[in-house]
Amino acid sequence: MMNLTDKRCLITGSASGIGKAIAERFVADGAKVAIADMNLDAAQTTATALNRMGPGQAMAIEMNVTDETAVNTGVQKVVDTWGGVDVLVSNAGIQIVHKLQDFPFDEWKKLLSIHLDGAFLTSKACLSHMYEAGSGSVIFMGSVHSKEASPLKSAYVTAKHGLLGLCRVIAKEGAQHGVRANVICPGFVKTPLVEKQIPEQARDLGISEEDVINKIMLGSTVDQEFTTVEDVAEIAHVFAAFPTNALTGQSMIVSHGWFME
């Protein structure tokens, strides 16, 4: 049975966007979900809404994924409340676009820290509890840019490629403890993170916003459609609920054919 009834899940960056959609999917399947986000008020709003939806449960946790103390404290709160952690979805992320020669080093470091340090710190904090239980699922939010490159996105492409490597190490180290690790690789999803890129890319590439959408974001899809948050949430559910190590160390592309392998 591939379900998440009573599974204890921690999802970072889940007060909104893709993370929120994953939380909704998990709670609908009976999971207990910690909404971990830098914005505690937004996390609490999301958790309250999920608790009304049921049949699972939700709670809010304030978490800066680049702060080891904050991560450890947040994970311990989940353990203290629910007795352990079965699923980690490392979803927190940002996007910053510049041509490489113009990329401020501070912004490069900030993006890599949120994506890579965040994945490392949350995994490190959760794995000991998963190992003790003898099972668990670690899911990283990668991107089509884990497989492909685009202009203006040197930091993002580097970070998303890096998640594949971290995932595979966890898959090999975690196998003997029943812990799986996988990466979701969405195409362009119409979230505030993507909407923010449209005028930025139009400016830096010297094209219209319409061309950014139709040529850059959707031009290589099979149907000129954005991937939805619900699409991504379904793949997260598969990775979280899959019962064996048969599905570990893998990446799943969800992109309307924007990238194929």
Backbone as JSON, one array per atom type, in Angstrom:
{
  "sequence": "MMNLTDKRCLITGSASGIGKAIAERFVADGAKVAIADMNLDAAQTTATALNRMGPGQAMAIEMNVTDETAVNTGVQKVVDTWGGVDVLVSNAGIQIVHKLQDFPFDEWKKLLSIHLDGAFLTSKACLSHMYEAGSGSVIFMGSVHSKEASPLKSAYVTAKHGLLGLCRVIAKEGAQHGVRANVICPGFVKTPLVEKQIPEQARDLGISEEDVINKIMLGSTVDQEFTTVEDVAEIAHVFAAFPTNALTGQSMIVSHGWFME",
  "N": [[0.85, -1.19, 0.0], [0.77, 2.06, -1.05], [0.76, 4.53, 0.78], [0.58, 7.37, 3.01], [-0.3, 7.37, 5.61], [-0.19, 8.47, 8.87], [2.54, 8.95, 8.62], [5.41, 10.8, 9.45], [6.3, 13.9, 8.46], [8.57, 16.33, 7.2], [8.66, 19.36, 5.62], [10.43, 21.71, 3.92], [10.3, 25.25, 3.27], [7.53, 25.43, 2.88], [5.3, 27.0, 3.28], [4.07, 28.13, 1.17], [3.52, 27.91, -2.43], [5.17, 25.29, -4.27], [5.98, 23.66, -2.12], [3.85, 23.94, -0.32], [1.79, 22.75, -1.79], [2.71, 20.12, -1.85], [2.58, 19.54, 0.87], [-0.21, 19.69, 1.23], [-1.01, 17.52, -0.35], [0.17, 15.4, 1.05], [-1.04, 15.58, 3.62], [-3.66, 15.11, 2.91], [-3.51, 12.45, 2.46], [-3.28, 11.42, 4.94], [-0.96, 12.0, 6.37], [1.32, 13.34, 8.86], [2.43, 16.55, 8.98], [5.08, 18.81, 9.08], [5.25, 22.17, 8.64], [7.76, 23.85, 7.57], [9.32, 26.92, 7.56], [10.8, 30.11, 6.82], [9.14, 32.22, 7.34], [7.22, 32.39, 9.93], [4.57, 33.15, 10.55], [3.24, 32.82, 8.09], [3.65, 30.1, 7.77], [2.18, 29.13, 9.92], [-0.39, 29.89, 9.16], [-0.76, 28.28, 6.9], [-0.53, 25.73, 8.1], [-2.74, 25.78, 9.83], [-4.85, 25.84, 7.98], [-4.47, 23.36, 6.75], [-4.95, 21.63, 8.85], [-7.67, 21.92, 9.13], [-8.45, 20.71, 6.84], [-7.64, 17.96, 6.92], [-7.25, 14.29, 6.43], [-4.92, 14.13, 7.88], [-2.37, 15.69, 9.97], [-1.0, 18.93, 10.82], [1.73, 21.13, 11.62], [3.35, 24.21, 12.43], [6.67, 25.36, 11.86], [9.33, 27.5, 12.52], [12.01, 28.05, 10.42], [15.24, 28.61, 9.29], [16.96, 27.38, 6.76], [19.67, 27.52, 6.34], [20.89, 27.78, 8.72], [22.39, 25.99, 11.13], [21.74, 25.51, 13.81], [19.06, 26.37, 13.93], [17.91, 24.55, 12.15], [18.41, 22.06, 13.43], [17.01, 22.47, 15.81], [14.4, 22.74, 14.85], [13.93, 20.22, 13.65], [14.17, 18.63, 15.91], [11.92, 19.46, 17.29], [9.89, 18.33, 15.77], [10.45, 15.63, 16.22], [10.14, 15.5, 19.01], [7.43, 16.05, 19.18], [6.08, 14.19, 17.53], [7.51, 11.85, 17.63], [9.42, 11.05, 15.77], [10.94, 11.22, 12.43], [9.83, 10.53, 9.27], [9.8, 11.28, 6.6], [11.59, 13.57, 4.67], [11.29, 16.5, 2.87], [13.24, 18.47, 1.12], [12.78, 21.47, 0.14], [13.03, 24.23, 0.15], [14.03, 27.16, -1.51], [15.56, 29.64, -3.69], [15.67, 31.99, -6.43], [18.05, 33.63, -8.38], [19.05, 35.7, -10.93], [21.62, 36.48, -13.19], [23.97, 37.5, -15.67], [26.97, 35.6, -15.93], [29.41, 37.02, -15.64], [28.55, 39.23, -14.32], [27.59, 38.39, -11.91], [27.03, 38.89, -8.59], [29.18, 37.95, -5.95], [28.3, 37.56, -3.32], [25.58, 37.07, -3.74], [25.7, 34.75, -5.24], [26.76, 32.99, -3.29], [24.7, 33.09, -1.41], [22.51, 31.89, -2.77], [23.51, 29.29, -3.3], [23.91, 28.44, -0.68], [21.3, 28.3, 0.44], [20.08, 26.33, -1.18], [21.95, 24.1, -1.26], [23.44, 23.94, 1.24], [21.19, 23.97, 2.81], [19.87, 21.57, 2.04], [21.82, 19.73, 2.84], [22.06, 20.24, 5.67], [19.44, 19.78, 6.66], [19.08, 17.13, 5.9], [21.16, 15.88, 7.32], [20.28, 16.35, 9.93], [17.92, 14.89, 10.02], [18.53, 12.24, 9.3], [19.67, 10.59, 11.32], [17.5, 9.98, 12.94], [15.85, 8.66, 11.13], [17.5, 6.48, 10.55], [17.53, 5.23, 13.02], [14.91, 4.37, 13.15], [14.87, 2.64, 11.06], [13.93, 3.13, 8.52], [12.97, 5.45, 5.9], [12.53, 8.43, 3.88], [14.17, 10.65, 1.81], [13.77, 13.56, 0.04], [14.74, 15.66, -2.5], [14.21, 18.89, -3.88], [14.87, 19.31, -6.95], [15.41, 20.33, -10.28], [14.58, 20.85, -13.74], [16.86, 22.08, -14.4], [18.71, 20.64, -13.01], [19.59, 18.94, -14.83], [20.06, 20.27, -17.15], [21.25, 23.34, -18.65], [20.81, 26.91, -18.5], [21.04, 30.23, -19.82], [22.02, 32.92, -17.64], [21.66, 31.64, -15.23], [23.71, 30.58, -13.58], [24.36, 30.08, -10.84], [22.05, 28.8, -9.88], [21.81, 26.56, -11.59], [24.19, 25.26, -10.95], [23.71, 24.68, -8.22], [21.42, 23.02, -8.39], [22.36, 20.89, -9.92], [24.19, 19.94, -8.06], [22.54, 18.83, -6.08], [21.79, 16.36, -7.12], [24.1, 14.83, -6.82], [24.42, 14.81, -4.0], [22.07, 13.52, -3.25], [22.52, 10.94, -4.32], [24.67, 10.02, -2.82], [23.48, 9.89, -0.27], [21.56, 7.95, -0.85], [23.19, 5.68, -1.21], [24.55, 5.5, 1.27], [22.39, 5.35, 2.99], [20.98, 3.04, 2.4], [21.4, 0.61, 3.8], [20.06, 1.16, 6.07], [17.46, 1.28, 5.39], [16.72, 3.67, 4.18], [15.72, 5.85, 1.68], [16.63, 8.03, -1.09], [15.79, 10.63, -3.29], [15.3, 12.74, -6.21], [13.26, 15.36, -7.32], [12.56, 16.82, -10.44], [11.34, 19.46, -11.62], [9.91, 21.22, -14.45], [9.24, 24.52, -15.67], [7.3, 25.98, -13.26], [4.39, 27.7, -12.47], [4.87, 29.68, -10.21], [5.38, 32.22, -7.63], [8.19, 32.41, -7.6], [8.96, 31.78, -10.21], [7.43, 33.61, -11.67], [8.64, 35.97, -10.91], [10.98, 35.81, -12.33], [10.35, 36.41, -14.95], [10.16, 39.26, -15.8], [12.81, 39.86, -15.11], [14.42, 38.21, -16.74], [13.55, 39.1, -19.22], [14.59, 41.68, -19.2], [17.4, 41.19, -18.94], [17.95, 39.61, -21.16], [17.07, 41.13, -23.23], [14.56, 40.91, -24.48], [10.97, 40.57, -24.99], [8.56, 40.18, -22.29], [6.57, 38.41, -22.99], [7.9, 36.85, -24.88], [9.78, 35.66, -23.2], [8.13, 33.93, -21.74], [6.85, 32.35, -23.8], [8.91, 31.48, -25.49], [11.32, 31.0, -24.04], [10.56, 29.77, -21.56], [8.42, 28.0, -22.16], [8.82, 27.15, -24.71], [10.13, 24.77, -25.43], [8.51, 22.78, -24.51], [6.09, 20.09, -24.92], [3.5, 20.88, -25.22], [3.17, 23.54, -24.65], [2.59, 24.25, -22.02], [2.61, 25.19, -18.57], [4.18, 23.38, -15.93], [2.38, 22.13, -13.13], [1.86, 22.86, -9.61], [0.53, 20.8, -8.44], [1.16, 18.65, -10.08], [3.86, 18.25, -9.39], [3.58, 17.66, -6.7], [2.36, 15.17, -6.77], [4.43, 13.5, -7.68], [6.18, 13.8, -5.56], [4.7, 12.48, -3.63], [4.78, 9.84, -4.59], [7.55, 9.24, -4.35], [7.82, 9.56, -1.56], [6.11, 7.62, -0.5], [6.86, 5.21, -1.59], [7.67, 1.81, -1.11], [10.15, 0.38, -0.96], [13.78, -0.05, -1.42], [14.04, -0.16, -4.12], [13.44, 2.08, -5.56], [15.48, 4.39, -5.45], [18.03, 6.9, -5.23], [17.38, 8.16, -7.56], [16.14, 10.4, -10.16], [13.32, 12.29, -11.08], [11.82, 13.7, -13.84], [9.61, 16.34, -14.38], [8.09, 17.95, -16.6], [6.53, 18.58, -18.85], [7.78, 17.63, -21.11], [9.84, 19.42, -21.57], [12.44, 18.83, -21.0], [13.98, 15.77, -21.79], [15.0, 12.41, -21.04]],
  "CA": [[0.0, 0.0, 0.0], [1.56, 3.28, -1.12], [0.09, 5.66, 1.4], [1.39, 8.07, 4.01], [-1.04, 7.45, 6.86], [0.59, 8.63, 10.1], [3.95, 9.21, 8.38], [5.82, 12.09, 9.99], [6.97, 14.54, 7.32], [9.08, 17.69, 7.33], [8.78, 19.96, 4.29], [10.96, 23.06, 4.05], [9.76, 26.21, 2.31], [6.22, 24.87, 2.53], [4.18, 27.9, 3.58], [3.45, 28.52, -0.1], [4.09, 27.34, -3.64], [5.29, 23.84, -4.44], [6.03, 23.03, -0.81], [2.49, 23.91, 0.22], [1.03, 21.75, -2.54], [3.15, 18.81, -1.37], [1.99, 19.38, 2.2], [-1.63, 19.41, 1.05], [-1.14, 16.14, -0.85], [0.54, 14.47, 2.12], [-2.07, 15.61, 4.66], [-4.85, 14.46, 2.35], [-3.28, 11.01, 2.54], [-3.19, 11.02, 6.33], [0.35, 12.24, 6.96], [1.57, 14.43, 9.8], [3.35, 17.38, 8.2], [5.64, 20.02, 9.67], [5.42, 23.25, 7.66], [8.98, 24.56, 8.0], [9.47, 28.09, 6.69], [11.37, 31.28, 7.5], [8.02, 33.06, 7.73], [6.43, 31.57, 10.85], [3.16, 33.48, 10.43], [2.72, 32.16, 6.9], [3.66, 28.66, 8.04], [1.06, 28.85, 10.81], [-1.61, 30.02, 8.36], [-0.86, 27.06, 6.09], [-0.79, 24.59, 8.99], [-4.12, 25.88, 10.3], [-5.72, 25.44, 6.87], [-4.32, 21.92, 6.55], [-5.61, 20.94, 9.97], [-9.11, 21.91, 8.83], [-8.68, 19.83, 5.69], [-7.5, 16.57, 7.35], [-7.32, 13.63, 7.73], [-3.64, 14.2, 8.58], [-2.16, 16.81, 10.87], [0.07, 19.84, 10.42], [2.18, 22.12, 12.58], [4.26, 25.2, 11.86], [8.0, 25.47, 12.45], [10.18, 28.54, 11.93], [13.29, 27.43, 10.1], [16.18, 29.09, 8.3], [17.66, 26.13, 6.44], [21.12, 27.74, 6.3], [21.32, 27.94, 10.11], [22.4, 24.63, 11.66], [21.0, 25.47, 15.08], [17.63, 26.47, 13.61], [17.5, 23.28, 11.54], [18.41, 21.02, 14.46], [15.92, 22.78, 16.73], [13.14, 22.44, 14.17], [13.8, 18.77, 13.51], [13.92, 18.07, 17.25], [10.53, 19.74, 17.64], [9.09, 17.29, 15.11], [10.7, 14.38, 16.94], [9.52, 15.59, 20.34], [5.97, 16.08, 19.04], [5.51, 13.02, 16.85], [8.31, 10.66, 17.9], [10.41, 10.74, 14.73], [10.76, 11.82, 11.1], [9.82, 9.49, 8.24], [9.99, 11.86, 5.27], [12.1, 14.93, 4.53], [11.27, 17.13, 1.55], [14.06, 19.68, 1.13], [12.17, 22.21, -0.95], [13.32, 25.66, 0.23], [14.95, 27.62, -2.55], [15.36, 30.96, -4.28], [16.25, 32.15, -7.75], [18.71, 34.9, -8.66], [19.56, 35.6, -12.31], [22.57, 37.46, -13.71], [25.04, 36.96, -16.49], [28.01, 35.12, -15.04], [30.42, 38.03, -15.36], [27.93, 40.25, -13.49], [26.96, 37.75, -10.76], [27.67, 39.26, -7.32], [29.62, 36.76, -5.21], [27.42, 37.39, -2.17], [24.32, 36.47, -4.19], [26.07, 33.37, -5.58], [26.88, 32.23, -2.05], [23.38, 33.01, -0.79], [21.69, 30.89, -3.46], [24.05, 27.95, -3.05], [23.71, 28.08, 0.71], [19.91, 27.91, 0.67], [19.79, 25.07, -1.86], [22.85, 22.99, -0.94], [23.6, 23.85, 2.69], [19.88, 23.61, 3.36], [19.65, 20.14, 1.83], [22.77, 19.01, 3.69], [21.76, 20.38, 7.09], [18.18, 19.11, 7.0], [19.32, 15.69, 5.77], [21.99, 15.47, 8.45], [19.47, 16.38, 11.15], [16.85, 13.88, 9.97], [18.96, 10.88, 9.0], [19.88, 9.76, 12.51], [16.18, 9.52, 13.38], [15.41, 7.66, 10.15], [18.32, 5.28, 10.75], [17.07, 4.57, 14.24], [13.63, 3.73, 12.84], [15.08, 1.63, 10.03], [13.27, 3.48, 7.26], [12.82, 6.88, 5.68], [12.61, 8.94, 2.51], [14.69, 12.0, 1.65], [13.41, 14.05, -1.29], [15.26, 16.99, -2.81], [13.56, 19.59, -4.97], [15.8, 19.71, -7.99], [14.85, 21.12, -11.36], [15.13, 20.52, -15.06], [18.22, 22.6, -14.39], [19.61, 19.61, -12.5], [19.99, 18.17, -16.02], [20.26, 21.17, -18.28], [21.69, 24.69, -18.28], [20.2, 28.04, -19.18], [21.73, 31.49, -19.56], [21.68, 33.76, -16.48], [21.33, 30.84, -14.05], [24.9, 29.81, -13.22], [24.28, 29.62, -9.46], [20.92, 27.88, -9.75], [22.17, 25.32, -12.28], [25.22, 24.61, -10.12], [23.07, 24.13, -7.02], [20.51, 21.93, -8.71], [23.21, 19.75, -10.27], [24.78, 19.43, -6.83], [21.57, 18.02, -5.35], [21.83, 15.0, -7.64], [25.22, 14.13, -6.19], [24.12, 14.61, -2.58], [21.04, 12.48, -3.2], [23.08, 9.61, -4.61], [25.46, 9.61, -1.66], [22.54, 9.49, 0.78], [20.96, 6.68, -1.26], [24.15, 4.59, -0.96], [24.8, 5.39, 2.71], [21.17, 5.07, 3.72], [20.32, 1.8, 1.98], [21.45, -0.41, 4.85], [19.14, 1.58, 7.13], [16.12, 1.39, 4.82], [16.44, 5.06, 3.82], [15.81, 6.16, 0.25], [16.81, 9.44, -1.44], [15.45, 10.87, -4.69], [15.22, 14.15, -6.6], [12.22, 15.77, -8.27], [13.12, 17.8, -11.37], [10.25, 20.11, -12.36], [10.14, 22.29, -15.41], [8.77, 25.81, -15.16], [6.05, 25.93, -12.51], [3.92, 29.09, -12.33], [4.89, 30.12, -8.81], [6.01, 33.54, -7.52], [9.6, 32.31, -7.94], [9.06, 31.82, -11.67], [6.87, 34.88, -12.16], [9.65, 37.0, -10.67], [12.04, 35.7, -13.35], [9.91, 36.84, -16.29], [10.7, 40.58, -16.14], [14.26, 39.86, -14.97], [15.01, 37.63, -17.94], [13.26, 40.0, -20.34], [15.56, 42.77, -19.09], [18.78, 40.76, -19.17], [18.08, 39.03, -22.5], [16.66, 42.11, -24.21], [13.39, 40.45, -25.21], [9.73, 40.89, -24.29], [8.12, 39.21, -21.3], [5.82, 37.38, -23.72], [8.88, 35.93, -25.46], [10.35, 34.86, -22.12], [7.19, 32.85, -21.44], [6.54, 31.47, -24.93], [10.1, 30.94, -26.15], [12.31, 30.51, -23.07], [10.0, 28.87, -20.54], [7.52, 26.97, -22.68], [9.1, 26.86, -26.11], [10.59, 23.4, -25.65], [7.54, 21.8, -24.01], [5.32, 19.45, -26.0], [2.14, 21.41, -25.29], [3.2, 24.94, -24.23], [1.91, 24.34, -20.73], [3.42, 25.19, -17.36], [4.0, 22.31, -14.96], [1.62, 22.64, -12.0], [2.32, 22.43, -8.28], [-0.1, 19.51, -8.18], [1.99, 17.66, -10.78], [5.05, 18.02, -8.59], [3.16, 17.03, -5.44], [2.09, 13.74, -7.03], [5.71, 12.8, -7.74], [6.67, 13.77, -4.18], [3.96, 11.42, -2.94], [5.33, 8.55, -5.04], [8.85, 9.04, -3.71], [7.65, 9.44, -0.12], [5.35, 6.43, -0.12], [7.37, 3.98, -2.21], [7.99, 1.0, 0.07], [11.42, -0.34, -0.95], [14.96, 0.6, -2.0], [14.05, -0.27, -5.58], [13.37, 3.43, -6.1], [16.36, 5.26, -4.67], [19.11, 7.49, -6.01], [16.83, 8.49, -8.87], [15.56, 11.71, -10.39], [12.13, 12.25, -11.92], [11.58, 14.96, -14.53], [8.19, 16.68, -14.52], [8.34, 19.2, -17.33], [5.81, 18.64, -20.13], [8.71, 17.34, -22.2], [10.84, 20.48, -21.74], [13.69, 18.06, -21.06], [13.72, 14.34, -21.79], [16.19, 11.55, -21.03]],
  "C": [[0.88, 1.24, 0.0], [0.76, 4.43, -0.54], [0.96, 6.2, 2.53], [0.66, 8.21, 5.35], [-0.1, 7.42, 8.06], [2.09, 8.78, 9.87], [4.28, 10.64, 8.81], [6.75, 12.78, 8.99], [7.39, 15.97, 7.65], [9.3, 18.24, 5.93], [9.27, 21.39, 4.46], [10.4, 23.96, 2.96], [8.34, 25.87, 1.9], [5.04, 25.74, 2.94], [3.43, 28.3, 2.32], [4.05, 27.71, -1.24], [4.1, 25.83, -3.7], [5.27, 23.13, -3.09], [4.66, 22.91, -0.18], [1.66, 22.85, -0.48], [1.42, 20.34, -2.11], [2.56, 18.53, 0.01], [0.51, 19.02, 2.11], [-1.84, 17.96, 0.59], [-0.85, 15.13, 0.24], [-0.54, 14.41, 3.2], [-3.35, 14.93, 4.17], [-4.73, 12.94, 2.41], [-3.04, 10.54, 3.97], [-1.87, 11.25, 7.01], [0.3, 13.34, 8.01], [2.69, 15.28, 9.19], [3.77, 18.61, 8.98], [5.9, 21.02, 8.55], [6.59, 24.1, 8.13], [9.25, 25.71, 7.03], [10.1, 29.22, 7.51], [10.28, 32.19, 8.03], [7.07, 32.25, 8.6], [4.94, 31.88, 10.74], [2.53, 32.8, 9.22], [2.66, 30.66, 7.09], [2.48, 28.28, 8.92], [-0.27, 28.93, 10.06], [-1.83, 28.76, 7.52], [-1.19, 25.86, 6.96], [-2.23, 24.6, 9.48], [-5.1, 25.42, 9.22], [-5.65, 23.93, 6.64], [-5.0, 21.13, 7.65], [-7.12, 20.93, 9.81], [-9.43, 20.92, 7.73], [-8.65, 18.37, 6.09], [-7.34, 15.62, 6.18], [-5.99, 13.63, 8.5], [-3.57, 15.41, 9.49], [-1.04, 17.69, 10.33], [0.45, 20.73, 11.58], [3.2, 23.02, 11.9], [5.58, 25.23, 12.61], [8.74, 26.6, 11.74], [11.55, 27.94, 11.66], [14.02, 28.19, 9.0], [17.09, 27.92, 7.96], [19.17, 26.29, 6.33], [21.72, 27.87, 7.7], [21.24, 26.57, 10.78], [21.61, 24.52, 12.97], [19.5, 25.51, 14.84], [17.11, 25.16, 13.02], [17.39, 22.19, 12.61], [17.26, 21.22, 15.45], [14.57, 22.41, 16.12], [12.9, 20.95, 14.03], [13.5, 18.14, 14.87], [12.49, 18.34, 17.7], [9.6, 18.7, 17.02], [9.22, 15.97, 15.87], [10.03, 14.39, 18.31], [8.0, 15.5, 20.25], [5.41, 14.75, 18.53], [6.36, 11.75, 17.0], [9.33, 10.29, 16.85], [10.13, 11.5, 13.46], [10.87, 10.7, 10.08], [10.17, 10.02, 6.85], [10.53, 13.28, 5.41], [11.94, 15.36, 3.08], [12.03, 18.44, 1.67], [13.67, 20.51, -0.09], [12.55, 23.69, -0.96], [14.33, 26.08, -0.84], [14.61, 29.02, -3.01], [15.93, 30.94, -5.69], [16.84, 33.55, -7.86], [19.33, 34.76, -10.05], [20.46, 36.8, -12.63], [23.43, 36.75, -14.75], [26.23, 36.65, -15.59], [29.0, 36.23, -14.66], [29.89, 39.14, -14.46], [27.39, 39.7, -12.18], [27.68, 38.16, -9.48], [27.99, 38.01, -6.49], [28.73, 36.51, -4.0], [26.1, 36.72, -2.56], [24.54, 35.02, -4.63], [26.08, 32.5, -4.32], [25.53, 32.06, -1.36], [22.54, 31.92, -1.43], [22.2, 29.48, -3.19], [23.83, 27.51, -1.61], [22.29, 27.59, 0.97], [19.63, 26.54, 0.06], [20.65, 23.91, -1.34], [23.09, 22.85, 0.56], [22.28, 23.43, 3.33], [19.59, 22.13, 3.21], [20.56, 19.31, 2.72], [22.36, 19.05, 5.16], [20.47, 19.66, 7.48], [18.33, 17.6, 6.89], [20.1, 15.17, 6.98], [21.17, 15.39, 9.73], [18.43, 15.27, 11.18], [17.36, 12.45, 9.89], [19.14, 10.02, 10.25], [18.56, 9.2, 13.03], [15.62, 8.47, 12.42], [16.18, 6.36, 10.33], [17.85, 4.5, 11.97], [15.77, 3.8, 14.0], [13.77, 2.62, 11.81], [14.37, 1.89, 8.73], [13.2, 4.99, 7.13], [12.97, 7.23, 4.22], [13.09, 10.38, 2.54], [14.42, 12.43, 0.21], [13.95, 15.45, -1.46], [14.47, 17.59, -3.97], [14.63, 20.1, -5.92], [15.08, 20.55, -9.03], [15.27, 20.47, -12.67], [16.57, 21.0, -15.15], [19.19, 21.75, -13.56], [20.21, 18.81, -13.65], [20.5, 19.05, -17.15], [20.73, 22.52, -17.77], [20.91, 25.72, -19.08], [21.03, 29.28, -18.9], [21.18, 32.17, -18.32], [21.56, 32.97, -15.18], [22.51, 30.01, -13.56], [24.81, 29.27, -11.8], [23.2, 28.56, -9.29], [21.24, 26.54, -10.4], [23.21, 24.55, -11.48], [24.6, 23.96, -8.9], [22.21, 22.93, -7.34], [21.26, 20.7, -9.22], [23.79, 19.1, -9.01], [23.83, 18.54, -6.04], [21.54, 16.58, -5.84], [22.94, 14.2, -6.97], [24.96, 13.83, -4.73], [23.08, 13.51, -2.41], [21.63, 11.1, -3.37], [23.95, 9.11, -3.47], [24.54, 9.13, -0.54], [21.89, 8.16, 0.43], [21.89, 5.51, -0.96], [24.4, 4.41, 0.54], [23.56, 4.94, 3.47], [20.55, 3.72, 3.45], [20.29, 0.77, 3.1], [20.54, -0.08, 6.02], [17.71, 1.71, 6.62], [15.72, 2.78, 4.41], [16.7, 5.28, 2.34], [16.05, 7.66, 0.05], [16.56, 9.62, -2.93], [15.31, 12.37, -4.93], [14.07, 14.34, -7.58], [12.78, 16.9, -9.12], [12.0, 18.46, -12.18], [10.78, 21.02, -13.46], [9.66, 23.6, -14.81], [7.39, 25.65, -14.54], [5.63, 27.35, -12.21], [3.74, 29.44, -10.85], [5.46, 31.53, -8.76], [7.49, 33.54, -7.88], [9.82, 32.42, -9.44], [8.53, 33.14, -12.21], [7.85, 36.03, -11.98], [10.72, 37.0, -11.76], [11.64, 36.33, -14.67], [10.42, 38.24, -16.62], [12.22, 40.64, -16.04], [14.93, 39.31, -16.22], [14.74, 38.5, -19.16], [14.28, 41.15, -20.37], [16.95, 42.31, -19.51], [19.0, 40.18, -20.57], [17.67, 40.0, -23.6], [15.5, 41.66, -25.08], [12.15, 40.8, -24.4], [9.4, 39.82, -23.26], [7.33, 38.08, -21.96], [6.78, 36.36, -24.34], [9.57, 35.09, -24.39], [9.45, 33.67, -21.83], [7.1, 31.86, -22.59], [7.75, 30.82, -25.56], [11.09, 30.33, -25.15], [11.71, 29.46, -22.15], [9.2, 27.72, -21.12], [7.84, 26.53, -24.1], [9.49, 25.43, -26.4], [9.64, 22.34, -25.07], [6.76, 21.21, -25.18], [3.95, 20.09, -26.19], [2.03, 22.87, -24.85], [2.41, 25.16, -22.94], [2.93, 24.39, -19.6], [3.16, 23.91, -16.57], [3.25, 22.91, -13.77], [2.21, 22.16, -10.68], [1.73, 21.07, -7.93], [0.65, 18.39, -8.89], [3.18, 17.26, -9.93], [4.69, 17.28, -7.3], [2.88, 15.54, -5.63], [3.39, 12.94, -7.07], [6.32, 12.72, -6.34], [5.98, 12.65, -3.4], [4.49, 10.04, -3.32], [6.65, 8.27, -4.35], [8.71, 8.81, -2.2], [7.04, 8.11, 0.29], [5.92, 5.14, -0.68], [7.99, 3.09, -1.13], [9.37, 0.35, 0.11], [12.55, 0.49, -1.54], [15.04, 0.45, -3.52], [14.03, 1.1, -6.24], [14.18, 4.35, -5.2], [17.51, 5.73, -5.53], [18.68, 7.94, -7.39], [16.34, 9.93, -8.94], [14.39, 11.56, -11.35], [11.87, 13.63, -12.51], [10.09, 15.16, -14.74], [8.13, 18.0, -15.27], [7.57, 19.36, -18.64], [6.76, 18.46, -21.32], [9.76, 18.4, -22.45], [12.24, 19.86, -21.81], [13.32, 16.6, -20.98], [15.03, 13.59, -21.7], [15.76, 10.1, -21.01]]
}
